[in-house]
Amino acid sequence: MNVILSKETMIRKARETLANHFRGIKLHDDAMMVGGTIRDILLGRTPKDIDIATPKTAELVQGFVDKGFTHVLLDEQRDIHRMVGNGVHIDITPLHHDHIHDLIGRDFTINAIGLVISTEEVLDPQGGMKDLSKGLVRALSEDRFLEDPLRLIRAFRIAADLSFSIDPVTKRFITKHAHLINRPSKERIRDEVCWTIEAPRSYPVIEELTRTGILGRILPEFASVSQVIAHKPHALGLTEHLLWTYKYLEDILEDLDSMLGDYADNAKELLSTVMASDRKMFICTKLAGLLHDIGKPQTITYEEEVHFLEHDRVGSEMVSKRMEELKFSSAETKTVSGIVLNHMRPHNLQRLDSVSPKAVFKYFRDLEQIAIPTLLVAVADAYATQMVPYGSLEAYHEFVKSMVAENQQMGKPKPLLTGDEIMKLLGIGPGPEIGLAVSYLVEAQALGQITTKTQAKELIKSKGYLNEGNA
């Protein structure tokens, strides 16, 4: 059972929210604070967005525009608006009828609690507070999913965000109408998927999305992985393997201090990098973990053993195409497809008796920003392959820590010679050869092979970079 705030405390918190963000804004007498705002306040959380239902949407929109907020029209047909400013999103919806009628027309009981702002009357016609205390996401009716099929996945997003369960009857409705999930815009679907993945412990919800058929309809490539049954060295079929990789990856992301030691803060900063809108690198990393073997059904061959030659390349291409269709940014698409393409590289290095500094340098040079996320996905992949308790693959943990430590120690030095100096030294003009030479030079400096400009000139004149194949 969840402990929720009393009505009195909720009203006080709502007043504070209004005082912080609505100063100087005139609200209609019938305006009501609703939805996730009231839900989050009751749970003792700081609301991410503020939801207001009002009979006069245009007047409220203009009030915020006059205060310097940016206006985003979310749905012209349904008269839904978002005001962005002062670090907050304020969503404005029309109040067409009375307060009760508005609330019983909403999606889930826990979102159908309202506070009439002028009178401070709390309305809960569908028992939303009771479901909040139970930790339950319950649809108000089956029709809600027909009105807006995005709610089919939103139920799971809310469950992931709040660590709630979905009511069994609601889950049956979702399974029944799963075929409708692709009717909303791709952008809206993408956002709900990402918000679900963003929750730190979303594995149970991702598993339920798979069981209900929602995930396979959003990502048809994921539906096809059920064709691949358990095979050596994998203890599970491919669907279960991908789900467990996702689960282990969540364990790893919560255990970065232990896994990376002194280098954990740098990794956390990298994983918090905003890729697009408010979507961060760790969301891309988790998505890559879920999809890393997506190319296997397309590449399976049966000889003495089962093989999946080039499944990483094929999977990367499949991921790129699907993410473009879901309107992910080019940076996000490049990140996830890059991790999928390279997820075998850490495995290949980890199998060596020892990893040379040169191999470490090339790994981080080639993968750049996705080098550490790819290492983390590989560790999760190893766990899901062997299905052993988290923490037991000590050798793999040590391998990852040593890779990151070695790279940090080498760094990426500034080239001792500029491109112009190299062109003058070799008597050639601009072209790909200059890039090869600079890369070769930086590698030699990082590995401690040269330290002076004279040594750099001798190295470049040898033209060893032409044989290195390190472009």
C-alpha positions in Angstrom: 0.0 0.0 0.0 1.2 3.5 -0.8 0.9 6.3 1.7 -0.8 9.3 0.1 -1.0 12.8 1.4 -4.2 14.0 3.2 -6.5 16.3 1.3 -5.4 19.2 3.4 -1.8 18.7 2.7 -2.5 18.1 -1.0 -4.4 21.4 -1.1 -1.5 23.3 0.5 1.0 21.8 -2.0 -1.3 22.7 -4.9 -1.4 26.3 -3.6 2.4 26.4 -3.5 2.5 25.1 -7.1 0.1 27.7 -8.2 2.0 30.5 -6.4 5.3 29.4 -8.0 4.0 29.2 -11.6 0.7 31.2 -11.9 1.6 34.5 -10.3 -0.2 37.3 -12.2 -2.2 34.8 -14.3 -6.0 35.1 -14.0 -7.8 31.7 -13.8 -11.4 31.2 -14.6 -13.6 30.5 -11.6 -14.3 26.9 -12.9 -10.6 26.1 -13.7 -9.5 22.8 -12.2 -6.1 21.3 -11.5 -6.2 17.7 -12.7 -4.5 14.6 -14.0 -0.9 13.8 -13.2 -0.4 17.0 -11.3 -2.8 16.0 -8.5 -1.7 12.4 -8.7 2.0 13.3 -8.1 1.2 15.8 -5.4 -0.8 13.1 -3.5 2.1 10.8 -3.8 4.5 13.4 -2.4 6.2 13.9 -5.7 7.1 17.2 -7.4 4.8 17.3 -10.5 6.7 17.2 -13.8 3.9 19.1 -15.6 0.9 21.1 -14.4 -2.4 20.1 -15.9 -5.3 22.7 -15.9 -8.8 22.2 -17.3 -10.6 25.5 -18.0 -13.7 26.7 -20.0 -11.6 29.5 -21.5 -8.4 27.9 -22.9 -7.6 30.9 -25.2 -7.6 33.3 -22.4 -5.3 31.2 -20.3 -3.0 30.6 -23.2 -2.8 34.3 -23.9 -2.1 35.0 -20.2 1.0 32.8 -20.3 2.1 34.2 -23.7 2.0 37.6 -22.1 4.3 36.3 -19.4 6.9 35.2 -22.0 5.9 31.5 -22.1 6.2 29.6 -25.4 2.9 28.2 -26.8 2.8 24.7 -28.3 -0.4 23.5 -29.9 -0.6 19.8 -29.0 -4.0 19.0 -30.5 -5.9 21.6 -32.5 -9.0 19.4 -32.9 -9.2 18.8 -29.1 -8.1 22.3 -28.2 -5.1 21.0 -26.1 -2.2 23.4 -25.5 1.2 23.4 -23.8 2.9 26.4 -22.3 6.7 26.1 -21.8 8.6 28.5 -19.6 10.4 29.0 -16.2 11.4 25.3 -16.3 7.9 23.9 -16.4 5.3 22.6 -18.8 1.7 23.7 -18.3 -0.8 21.7 -20.2 -4.2 23.4 -20.8 -7.3 21.4 -21.8 -10.9 22.5 -22.3 -13.5 22.0 -19.6 -16.6 21.5 -21.8 -19.1 20.5 -19.2 -19.1 20.3 -15.4 -16.2 19.2 -13.3 -17.5 15.7 -12.6 -18.2 15.1 -16.3 -14.7 16.1 -17.2 -13.1 13.8 -14.6 -15.1 10.7 -15.5 -14.1 11.2 -19.2 -10.4 10.9 -18.3 -8.2 7.8 -18.9 -7.3 6.2 -15.6 -8.8 6.6 -12.1 -5.6 7.9 -10.7 -5.7 10.7 -13.2 -9.3 11.5 -12.6 -8.8 13.4 -9.3 -9.4 17.2 -9.5 -9.0 20.3 -7.4 -11.4 23.2 -8.2 -8.9 26.0 -7.8 -11.3 28.8 -6.8 -13.1 26.7 -4.0 -10.3 24.2 -3.2 -12.9 21.4 -3.5 -11.3 18.0 -4.1 -13.2 15.8 -6.5 -12.6 12.0 -6.8 -15.7 10.5 -8.5 -13.9 7.3 -9.7 -12.0 6.2 -6.5 -8.6 7.4 -7.8 -7.2 8.0 -4.3 -8.0 4.4 -3.3 -6.2 3.1 -6.4 -3.3 5.4 -5.7 -3.0 3.9 -2.2 -3.1 0.4 -3.8 -0.5 1.2 -6.4 -3.0 0.4 -9.2 -3.4 1.7 -12.8 -7.0 1.1 -13.7 -8.8 2.4 -16.8 -12.1 4.2 -16.3 -13.6 2.1 -19.2 -12.7 0.0 -22.2 -13.8 2.9 -24.5 -10.9 5.0 -23.3 -8.5 2.9 -25.4 -10.7 3.3 -28.5 -10.9 7.1 -28.0 -7.1 7.4 -27.9 -5.1 4.1 -28.5 -2.0 5.8 -27.1 -3.4 5.0 -23.7 -2.6 1.3 -24.5 1.1 2.1 -23.8 0.5 5.1 -21.5 -0.8 2.6 -18.9 2.5 0.9 -18.8 4.5 4.2 -18.8 2.6 5.3 -15.7 3.1 1.9 -14.1 6.8 2.1 -14.8 7.1 5.6 -13.5 5.3 5.0 -10.3 6.2 1.3 -9.8 2.5 0.5 -9.9 0.7 -2.6 -11.2 -1.9 -2.6 -14.0 -5.4 -3.8 -13.0 -6.1 -7.2 -14.5 -9.3 -6.1 -16.3 -7.4 -3.1 -17.7 -4.7 -5.4 -18.9 -7.3 -7.6 -20.7 -8.6 -4.4 -22.5 -5.1 -3.6 -23.6 -4.4 -7.0 -25.0 -7.7 -7.0 -26.8 -7.0 -3.7 -28.5 -3.3 -4.0 -29.0 -3.8 -3.9 -32.7 -4.7 -0.2 -32.4 -1.4 1.0 -31.0 0.0 2.3 -34.2 -2.9 4.7 -34.9 -1.5 7.6 -32.9 1.4 9.7 -34.4 4.8 8.1 -34.4 6.1 11.0 -32.3 3.5 10.3 -29.5 4.3 6.6 -29.5 8.1 7.3 -29.4 7.7 9.6 -26.4 5.6 7.1 -24.5 8.2 4.3 -25.2 11.1 6.6 -24.1 9.3 7.7 -20.9 8.6 4.0 -20.1 12.3 3.1 -20.6 13.4 6.1 -18.6 12.1 4.6 -15.4 15.1 3.0 -13.5 13.3 -0.3 -12.9 11.1 -0.7 -15.9 12.0 -4.4 -16.8 8.7 -5.8 -15.4 6.7 -3.3 -17.5 8.8 -4.0 -20.6 8.1 -7.7 -20.1 4.3 -7.0 -19.8 4.5 -4.9 -23.0 5.9 -7.9 -24.7 3.3 -10.3 -23.3 0.4 -8.1 -24.3 1.7 -7.7 -27.9 2.1 -4.0 -27.7 5.9 -3.9 -28.0 5.9 -6.3 -30.9 3.5 -4.0 -32.8 5.5 -0.9 -32.2 8.7 -2.8 -33.0 7.8 -5.6 -35.4 11.4 -6.7 -35.5 11.1 -7.6 -31.8 8.1 -9.8 -32.5 10.2 -11.9 -34.8 12.8 -12.9 -32.3 10.5 -15.5 -30.8 11.6 -17.7 -33.8 15.0 -18.2 -32.2 14.9 -20.8 -29.5 17.6 -21.5 -26.9 20.9 -22.6 -28.3 24.5 -22.8 -27.0 25.8 -20.8 -25.3 22.5 -19.1 -24.6 20.4 -20.6 -21.8 17.2 -18.9 -23.1 15.3 -18.3 -26.3 16.0 -14.9 -28.0 12.9 -13.1 -26.6 13.8 -14.0 -23.1 17.5 -13.3 -23.7 16.8 -9.7 -24.8 14.4 -9.1 -21.9 17.0 -10.4 -19.4 19.7 -8.3 -21.1 17.5 -5.3 -20.4 17.0 -6.4 -16.8 20.7 -6.9 -16.2 21.5 -3.6 -17.8 19.2 -1.9 -15.3 21.2 -3.6 -12.5 24.5 -2.4 -14.1 23.2 1.2 -14.4 22.4 1.2 -10.7 25.8 -0.3 -9.9 28.1 2.0 -11.8 30.0 3.1 -8.7 31.0 -0.5 -8.0 31.7 -1.4 -11.6 33.7 1.6 -12.6 35.0 2.9 -9.3 36.7 6.3 -9.7 35.5 6.5 -13.3 31.8 6.2 -12.5 31.1 9.9 -12.3 32.4 10.4 -15.9 30.1 7.5 -17.1 27.1 9.0 -15.3 27.7 12.3 -16.9 28.0 10.7 -20.3 24.8 8.7 -19.8 23.0 11.9 -18.7 23.8 13.6 -22.0 20.7 15.0 -23.6 20.3 13.5 -27.1 17.1 15.2 -28.2 14.3 17.1 -26.4 14.5 15.7 -22.9 15.7 12.2 -23.9 19.1 11.2 -22.6 21.9 8.8 -23.5 20.9 6.2 -21.0 17.6 5.8 -22.7 19.4 5.0 -25.9 21.7 2.6 -24.1 18.7 0.7 -22.6 17.0 0.6 -26.0 20.2 -0.8 -27.5 20.3 -3.5 -24.8 16.8 -4.5 -25.6 17.4 -4.7 -29.4 21.1 -5.7 -29.6 20.4 -9.2 -31.1 17.5 -8.1 -33.3 19.3 -9.2 -36.4 19.5 -12.8 -35.4 16.3 -14.1 -37.0 17.4 -12.7 -40.4 20.9 -14.2 -40.2 20.4 -17.6 -38.6 22.1 -20.6 -40.3 22.2 -24.3 -39.2 25.3 -26.3 -39.7 26.9 -28.4 -36.9 26.0 -25.4 -34.7 23.7 -22.5 -35.0 25.4 -19.3 -36.4 24.3 -15.7 -36.8 26.9 -14.3 -39.1 26.8 -10.5 -39.3 23.8 -10.3 -37.1 25.3 -7.2 -35.5 25.5 -5.4 -38.9 22.0 -6.5 -40.0 20.5 -5.6 -36.6 22.1 -2.2 -36.7 20.5 -1.5 -40.1 17.1 -2.7 -38.8 17.3 -0.5 -35.8 18.2 2.5 -37.9 15.2 2.0 -40.1 12.8 1.5 -37.3 14.0 4.5 -35.3 13.8 6.7 -38.3 10.1 5.6 -38.7 9.5 6.4 -35.1 10.9 9.9 -35.6 13.9 9.6 -33.3 16.6 12.2 -33.9 19.6 11.3 -36.1 21.8 11.5 -33.0 19.6 8.9 -31.1 19.4 6.7 -34.2 23.2 6.8 -34.7 23.8 6.0 -31.0 21.5 3.0 -30.7 22.4 1.5 -34.1 26.1 2.1 -33.3 25.8 0.1 -30.0 24.0 -2.7 -31.8 26.7 -2.7 -34.5 29.5 -2.9 -32.1 28.1 -5.0 -29.2 30.4 -7.9 -30.1 33.6 -6.0 -29.9 33.9 -6.0 -26.1 33.2 -9.8 -26.1 36.0 -10.3 -28.6 38.4 -8.3 -26.5 37.4 -9.9 -23.2 38.2 -13.3 -24.6 41.9 -12.4 -25.2 44.5 -13.4 -22.6 45.4 -9.7 -22.4 44.2 -6.5 -24.1 47.0 -4.4 -25.5 47.0 -0.6 -24.9 46.8 -0.2 -28.7 43.6 -2.3 -28.8 42.1 -0.2 -26.0 43.0 3.0 -27.8 41.4 1.8 -31.1 38.3 0.7 -29.3 37.6 4.1 -27.7 38.8 6.0 -30.8 36.5 4.1 -33.1 33.4 4.1 -30.8 33.9 7.5 -29.2 30.8 8.5 -27.3 29.2 5.1 -27.4 32.3 3.2 -26.2 31.2 3.0 -22.5 27.5 2.4 -23.3 28.6 -0.5 -25.6 30.7 -2.0 -22.8 27.7 -1.9 -20.4 25.4 -3.5 -22.9 28.1 -6.2 -23.5 28.2 -7.0 -19.8 24.4 -7.3 -19.6 24.5 -9.5 -22.7 27.1 -11.8 -21.0 24.9 -12.1 -17.9 21.8 -12.9 -20.0 23.7 -15.5 -22.0 24.9 -17.4 -18.9 21.9 -16.5 -16.6 24.0 -16.2 -13.5 23.3 -14.0 -10.4 24.3 -10.3 -11.0 27.8 -9.7 -9.6 29.1 -13.2 -10.3 30.9 -12.3 -13.6 33.8 -10.7 -11.7 36.3 -11.2 -14.6 34.0 -9.3 -17.0 33.5 -6.5 -14.4 37.3 -6.2 -14.1 37.7 -6.2 -17.8 35.4 -3.2 -18.2 37.0 -1.3 -15.3 40.5 -1.9 -16.8 39.4 -0.8 -20.3 37.9 2.5 -18.9 40.9 3.0 -16.7 43.4 2.4 -19.5 41.6 4.8 -21.7 41.5 7.5 -19.1 45.2 7.2 -18.5 46.0 7.5 -22.2 43.6 10.2 -22.9 43.4 11.8 -26.3 46.4 14.1 -26.7 46.6 17.1 -28.9 48.5 16.2 -32.1 52.1 17.4 -32.0 51.7 18.5 -35.7 48.8 20.3 -37.3 47.3 19.3 -40.6 49.0 22.2 -42.2 52.4 21.2 -40.8 51.9 17.6 -42.1 50.9 18.9 -45.6 54.0 21.0 -45.7 56.2 18.2 -44.4 54.9 15.7 -47.0 54.5 18.3 -49.8 50.9 17.3 -50.4 47.5 19.1 -50.4 44.4 18.5 -48.4 42.8 15.1 -48.6 42.0 11.8 -46.7 45.7 11.1 -46.2 46.0 14.0 -43.8 43.3 12.6 -41.6 45.0 9.3 -41.6 48.3 10.9 -40.6 46.8 12.9 -37.7 45.0 9.8 -36.4 48.2 7.8 -36.6 50.1 10.6 -34.8 47.6 10.9 -31.9 47.7 7.1 -31.4 51.5 7.1 -31.2 51.3 9.9 -28.6 48.6 8.2 -26.5 50.7 5.0 -26.4 53.8 6.9 -25.4 55.7 6.0 -28.5 56.6 9.6 -29.3 56.7 12.7 -27.1 58.4 15.4 -29.2 57.8 17.3 -32.5 61.0 15.9 -34.0 59.8 12.3 -33.3 56.4 13.2 -34.7 58.0 14.5 -38.0 60.0 11.3 -38.3 57.0 9.2 -37.7 54.9 11.0 -40.4 57.7 10.9 -42.9 57.8 7.1 -42.5 54.2 7.0 -43.8 53.4 4.0 -41.6 49.8 5.3 -41.4 49.3 4.1 -45.0 49.7 0.5 -43.8 47.8 0.9 -40.6 44.3 0.7 -41.9 43.2 2.9 -39.0 41.0 5.4 -40.9 
